[in-house]
Amino acid sequence: MANSYSEKIVISVGGSLVVPNGGIDTVFLKGLNAFVRKQLSGSRQFFLVIGGGATARRYRDAGEDIVGHELTRDDLDWLGIHATKLNAHLVRTIFRDIAHPYVLKHYEIIRKVSEPVVVAAGWKPGWSTDYDALLLCEDYHVRTVINLSNVDRVYDKDPNKFPNAKAFNKISWNNLRKLVGDEWVPGMHAPFDPVAAQKAQELGVKVVVVGPDFANLEKYFKGKKFMGTIIE
């Protein structure tokens, strides 16, 4: 859908950055606010897709603790989706003076969005907000997703559990999909959602995985050497 922006950027913001186990991370959110505003120009538009984080995990854990195995994957996903909506509304409030007035959460509807910042949340069961970020790419003709994560790059295994985990500066979609598999499980920890990985490969979208260091992310925007992983 056409508008006056020549550069559109989708950022998939990991929910664990917005709401880690200790509660809402206001330091991170202040950093995100300052970074996005600094990067804005008359020709640049940001789409921010917000994950569920610890809020989603706590609701899923509570549901499983009370109901047990009767909870389906869809039940668990819906709890996570509503957590993303709460987090997204917080982020939209932070950018209220420059953001689209509604949080995007129904991706079959392509809204006319003229504001420089657009905030989005989860939509349906079966995938994470990484996949929703790809739907935005498809709807608004975006070619690159920045995946802001609590892990600074893609590794061949969880670096928090395995000190010898190998980091990738660049990896193909075929090899990334071998690492993450093809199945989405609610609450899973993966460098990129398996369902989203398949969609990104189909669309030919490049994904840049980086940690929450905004000075490092600015290097990427300036075309300088940065710490992260490019998936394409």
Sequence and secondary structure as in RCSB ss.txt:
>XXXX:A:sequence
MANSYSEKIVISVGGSLVVPNGGIDTVFLKGLNAFVRKQLSGSRQFFLVIGGGATARRYRDAGEDIVGHELTRDD
LDWLGIHATKLNAHLVRTIFRDIAHPYVLKHYEIIRKVSEPVVVAAGWKPGWSTDYDALLLCEDYHVRTVINLSN
VDRVYDKDPNKFPNAKAFNKISWNNLRKLVGDEWVPGMHAPFDPVAAQKAQELGVKVVVVGPDFANLEKYFKGKK
FMGTIIE
>XXXX:A:secstr
   S SEEEEEEE HHHHS TTS  HHHHHHHHHHHHHH  TTEEEEEEE  HHHHHHHHHHHHHHHGGG  HHH
HHHHHHHHHHHHHHHHHHHTTTTB SS B  TTS     SSEEEE   STTS HHHHHHHHHHHHT  EEEEE S
SSSEESS TTT TT  EESEE HHHHHHHH S   TT   SS HHHHHHHHHHT EEEEE S HHHHHHHHTT  
 SSEEE 
